[in-house]
Amino acid sequence: MPHVPQDILDRLAALEREVRQLRGRAQIRPALTEVLNGNVVIGEGGRLIVRDPDGTAVLETGQSPTIGDYYTTLRRDDGTLALTIGANSYPDDDAPSQMVRMWSRSGRIIVMDDYYADGWLGRPSLPVPWQSTGSTVNHSGDLATAWLAYIRAQNPVLVLRTQTATTASSASVEFQISNLSRGGGYQTIDSWSVAAGPATLHTITHPLDGVEHFNDLQMRIRHATNGTGLVTTDVLGAYTRNTLTEAEVPDAP
């Protein structure tokens, strides 16, 4: 038997031990389906897409392959949109900037920030509650407050519809807003005349100029008679809504 130096045998034994250790560590390494520490980074135009068994992409996030913005889309397993963050999030969409939108199962947007007015809620529209006063019905004489309302501004456009009837030769009505968050003081937004006879309908569509999102607003409707007779004004409804055109974006404070 040839003579083998002892140091070589020792080295071979040490090498065998290291191989066994490496094999053991390989068997206990974390599964490739888990991230136990650190980050998963998707960049340079990449996307993460999760598909259900029939191939529907229920989650997409990353850089849009069309316009290049970074977006997130969640869909139900039937393919209908549930939540989108981005621009051009659906066919025929030409949003000028990224929007957050929540979708109903029937495909309607039920929650979103405003399309044109940055910093405002777009949907849902919110009702404006009004309180009547002692001068609401059968008032006679100079201007008196018929209705009062108090809201915190959420949507950028106010819509108000009233109905006024008078037995005087004519009556006058005015709508005013006081921005309590910016010092108060009523500003007349609209005023109109009502002739004697059948009730007169009047609709106001007013972008909340000079108002910021979440400002406290107090509003009032006042009416008066010209000559002898009585006047009654009813609020048929009021709500705030999203902008429909860029021209409806409120002027900055």
Secondary structure, 3 states (H helix, E strand, C coil): CCCCCHHHHHHHHHHHHHHHHHHHHHHCCCCCCCCCCCCCCCCCCCEEEEECCCCCEEEEEEECCCCCCEEEEEECCCCCEEEEEECCCCCCCCCCCCEEEEECCCCCEEEEECCCCCCCEEECCEECCEEECCCCCCECCCCEEEEEEEEECCCCEEEEEEEEEECCCEEEEEEEEEEHHHCCCEEEEEEEEEECCCCEEEEEEEECCCCCCCCEEEEEEEEEEECCCCEEEEEEEEEEECCCCHHHCCCCC
